[in-house]
Amino acid sequence: METEPIEKVRKFESEKLSVLIKELREIVSNPVVEAAYNDAIANVHPILWTGAPNPWKGQTIDYFVKYFESWFAFLPQPAGGLGKIVPFTYFYYNNESAFYFLNEFKSRKSPDKPYTTEIFDWTVKFIKARGEFMDSKESLKYIESWIKDPSTHIDDFIVPEGGFKSFNQFFTRELKSSANPRPISKPDDDSVVVASADSEINFIESELTLNTMMDIKSRQISMNDLLNGSKYASEFVGGNAISCVLMPNNYHRYHAPVTGEIVESVEIPGIYNGIMDGEDWFNIFNVGESTTDFSIFEDFHRAYFIIKTSKYGYVGVVPVGLNTISTIMPSMINESSTMVAPGQPPVKVKKGDELGHFAYGGSLNILLFQKGAFSSVSVLMGQRIGSLSTLN
């Protein structure tokens, strides 16, 4: 497995990794944990969209430990920006046993300890520690290749004096304001909705529902669960949604798609590992279809912003951390935080205002609209709909 030599990681990080791996080995030394892992491995599926065998098939618990050990100091490159993330999804692709093992399975290291979700709790620690590594200068090894990659469009962004100090600083880079590389379409026309981020857009052709649907392959989403029981959840029943999926080389700040007031915004902790519907999400970097099971995002770490517009009802923005993201950072608007707890005064927001950003990992925004307010994704002649890749 590809990895950065541990001696290149600063001593503090090396010691942290050593402690983490020691703890994981202690957890998995429990025969009950190993049995649960083996059950997950017994149910791994072939990767149908690549035609390749599943690299997890037949792998022992030691492989699981070593995968995380090599992942800790892994640094993404432009040609493979998702790095360790996609291969890890093969473990739980269409595999309820693996999904359960990662997120819900309970065990205990010794008889005098209570049963807890030890594997899940450990992965949370791992993700946060890896995030600290990605904030360190040791994460800069491939920054020059990212900067020189044409798809990064580095001229659109602010490069700090002296260069970026970490991979995450590069990943969450800010747009230049003077060059206006992302002009806001029709800034004074409140009926025009703009993209919330640099992203691949997929329309979810379904009516949104308040209550959870039993059919996990249904295209219906539970607003009540997605918005964590917010009083505004019922406003979107019968409405529509768009997913805006951010790819690794994208600009990773997200913005207001409409003008109005943020009446409520809350960060919600959730599951960190597992997209069961991987065939749709990772089919040769396809980013989802109208048949994709979007209800899974009710369980992921996310936030939501409810924006009240003047004439077009409520619009929701739901940033979702798909994999290895432990923080969704809010921004400031006119010295006010974009996070507005229930009952607090609203914060005025203009179309294009920054709402927050993700650190490195997989991410998307889901935009929600009330019934009858938004019917289709459409563009005008001459507007950008995508970019071409050079043919080999």
N, C-alpha and C positions, 0 to 999 in steps of 0.2 A: 504494500500500500504506500502511495506517495505521501511523504511527510517532510517537514523541516527537521533537520538534525536538532536534537534537544539541546546540544551544547550552544546553539545559536540563540536559544531563548534565554532571556535574562535570568539570572539566578533565582530571583524572586518567583518568576513564573514557573521555572523548573521545579522549585520546591512545592508550589501550589499544585502543579500537575501530579507530582509524586504522591502528595497527600490524597488527591482526588482518586487516583488509580488504586491506591492502597485501600481506600474505602470501598470502591467498587468491587475489588477482588474479595473483600471481606463479605460483601452482600451476596455475591454470586457463588461463594463457597458453600452457601446453604443449599443442600440437596433439593429442597423444595423450590428454590429460585431456579436452579439449573433445570429441574424438571419442567417448569413453566416455560423457560426459554426453549428447551428441546421441543416442546409442544408447538411453539411458534415456528420454529425452524421446519418442523414436519409439515407445516401448512404453507410454506412459501410457494409462490406461483411463478411460472416462467414469465419473463418480461416480453409479452406478446408484441409490443410495438417496436421492439428492437430486433427480435429474433434471436437474441443472445440468451444463454442460460443465466439463471438467477445466481449472482455471486454469493448469495447467502445460503444456498442449498447445501445442506450437510455440514455447515460450519458449527464449530463447538463454541461453548461459552467463552473460551479464551479468545476466539476471533472477535467476539462482541467487545470484550475489554480492550483488545489491541486496536480495534477500529476507533474507539473514542480516544485512545492514547495518541494515535496518529492524527486524529482530527484536531486536537487541541491547538497545535501550532501550524495547521495547514493554512496556506495563503493562496487565495484564488487568483487566477490569471484570466485575461480577456477571453481566451479560447475555451475556458471551462469555468466560468464565473460562479456556477452553483457548486463546484467542487465536491465536497463530501456530502452535500445535501441530497442530491438526486440518488446516488448509490444507496444511501441509507433508506430512502423510500422503498427500495426493492424489498427490504426486510418486511415491511408491513403492507405492501401493495395487495389489496383484496384479501388481507389476512387478519381476520378478527382476533385470532389468538395472539398475534404479535402486537396489534393495537392495544389489546387488553394488557399484555405484559408490560408495555411501555408506559401506560397511563393509569391503569386501575388496579393492577395486581398488587396485593399486599403481602408483606413478609416481615420477619423480624430477625435481627442478627443474633440474638440470644434469647433464651427463655424468659429472662427477666425484663425484656423490652416489649412494648406494645406493638401490635401489628400496624404497620403503616405502608404507604405506597413508596417503598424504599427506592425502587428503580426510578420512578417518576421524580421523586424528590432529589435524587442524585443528579438526574439529567438537568434539573433546574440549576443546581449548583454549578454543573459543568458549563451550561450555557452562559451563566453570568461571569464565570471565570474566563471563558473564552472571549467574551465581550471585552473584558479588561485587557486581554492580550491584543485584541484588535484595536484597542485604544493606545497601544504602546508603540514606541519607535521600532520595535522588532517586527512590526507588521508591515513595514515599508518596502520589503524586498522587491516586489513587482510593480511598485507604483509607476515607475517610468514607462513600463510597457502599457499600463492602463492609460496614462496621459497621452502616449503616442498613438494609441489605437483610434482610428478615425471615428468609430462609433461612439466614443466618449464625448466628442465635440468639446474638448477642453477649453476652446476659445469662448464658449458660452459662460464659463464659470470663473469665480474669483479664486485665484491661486494665492495663498498667503505668502507674505514676504518670508523668504527662507524655505518655502515649500511646505508641503503637508507634513504634519508631525505624526500621523498614524494613518492606517488604512481607513478607519472609520471617519476620520476627518475628511479624507478624500471622498469616501462613499456618501457622506452627508454634505458635500460641497454646496455652496450657495451660488445662485445665478448672479451674473453681473446685472446691475440695474441700469447702468448707462447705455449698454449695448441693446437692452431690451430683447434678449434672445427668445423670449416667450411672450410675445405681445398678446394681450387679452382681447379676445374677439368681442366686438360690440360692448365695450365697458359700460356704456350708459343705457343699454337695452337689457333690462332685467329678465326678459323672457328667454334670452340666449344662455344656455348652459355650456360651460367649458370643461375640458378635461381637468380632473383634480391632480393629475401627475403625468409625467412622461410614462406612458404605459401602453400595453396592448389591451384593446377594448373588446369586451364580449357582452352582448346583450342577453340578459336572462329573460326569455320569453315566457313569463309565468305571472300569475296573480299572486301577490304576497299574502300570506295568511298569518293570523295571530297565534294559532295553536300548532304544536308540533304534529307533522304528518307521520303516519306509521310507515308508509312506503319510503324506504331510505333512498330509492332512486327517483322519487318524485322531484319535480323541478320547483316545488313549492317550498318556501322558507318560512320558518316561524319567526315573526317579528318580535314576539314576546321574549323568546330566548336570545335572538341575535342582539336585541337592545337591552338585554338584562332586566326585563320587567319594567322598563321605563313607561311612564304614563303616556308618552308620545308614540309608543309602539302601535297602538290601534289606529293612528292616523294613516299608516301605510298599508292597511289591509285593503287588498284589491289593487294595489298600485304595482309599479314596475321597478326593476333594479338593473343597474349596469355594473359589471365588474371591470376594474381597471388594474391589470396585473403588471407589476413592476419587474422588469428583467434586471439582471446583475449590472449591466452597463448603464442603466437608466439613472437619471437624476432622482434622488430618493427623498425629496421633500414633497409633501402633499398640501394642496391648496383648496380654497373655497371654490366650488363650482358655480355658485350663485351669490347674489348680494342679499343681505338681510341681517338678522340678528341671531347669534348663537344663544338659544334659550336653555340648552342643556348639553353637557359633554362630560363623559365619564370614561375612565380607563378601567378595563375589566381583565383580571387575570384569567388564564385558561390553559388548556392543553397545549403543550409545546411540540409534540411529536406525533405526526400521523395524518396523511391525506389518503384516506381509503380509496378514493376514486382516482387513483393515479393514472389509470389508462387514459382518461380524458385530459388530466392536467400535465402529464409529462410525455405525451405522444409526439416525439421528435420536437420538443419545445413548443407544442401546441399549448395554448393557455386557457383552455376550457371551451366547452360547447354549450348549446342550449340544453343538452341532456345531462350536463355535469351535475353532480350532487353538491349543491352549494350549501345545503343545510349543515354540513360539517363545520362551517365557520362559526356556528353558534357556540362551539366549544373551544375555539382558539383564543389565544391572547389577542385582545383587540381594544379599541376605543370606539366611541360613537360621538358624533356631533349632530345636533338637531338645529337646523337653520330655518328660521321663520322668514319667508319672503313677503313682499308687500301684497302681491296679488296671486301668487302661484302656490300657496300653501306651504307645507313643511317639506324640506329636503334634508335627507340624512346622508352623512358621510361616515363610513365605517372602515377605518384603517385596520387591517388584520395582519398580524405577524405570523406567517405560515410556519417557518422553521427557524430555530436557533435565534429568535429575537425575544429578549426578555424585557425590553423597554420601548415604548412608543412615546417619543418626546414631544410635548406640546410646544408651541411657539408663543410669541407675544404679539398683540395687536394694540397699538396705541397705549403701551405700557400695561395692558391688561392681558392676563393669561387666556389662552383659547379654551382652557378647561373651566367649564361653568357648572358647578355642582347644582343639583336640584334645589330650587328656591332662591338661588343667587340672581342678582340683576343680569340681564342679558348683555352680551358684548356685540357691538356692531361689527359687521364684516363685509368687505367688498369682494366681488368676484375677483379671484386671483390672489387674495391675501393668503399668506402662508399659515397653515394650521398646525403643522408639526413635521417630524421626520422619523424614519426608521434607521437603525444601525444595520450592519451587514446581516443578511439572511434573506429568506423568501418573504414577499409581502404583496399585498394588493389593497385597493380601496373598493368598497361596495358603495355605490350611490343609490339612494332610495328616493322614490317619488310617490306622491299621493295618487290615488286613482283618478285617471283622466288628465293628469298634469303633463305627462311625458309619454309619447307613443312610439318614438323610434330614434335611432342614432342616424343622423344625417349630416352631410357636409355640402358646402357650396363648391362650384367649379373653381379650380385653382388652389384649393386648400389641401394641405398635406394629408395623405391617407396612409402613408408608410414609406419605407425605404427599401431599395433593392440591394441584394448581395451579389458580389462578383461571381460569375460562374467559373468552375474549375475547368 
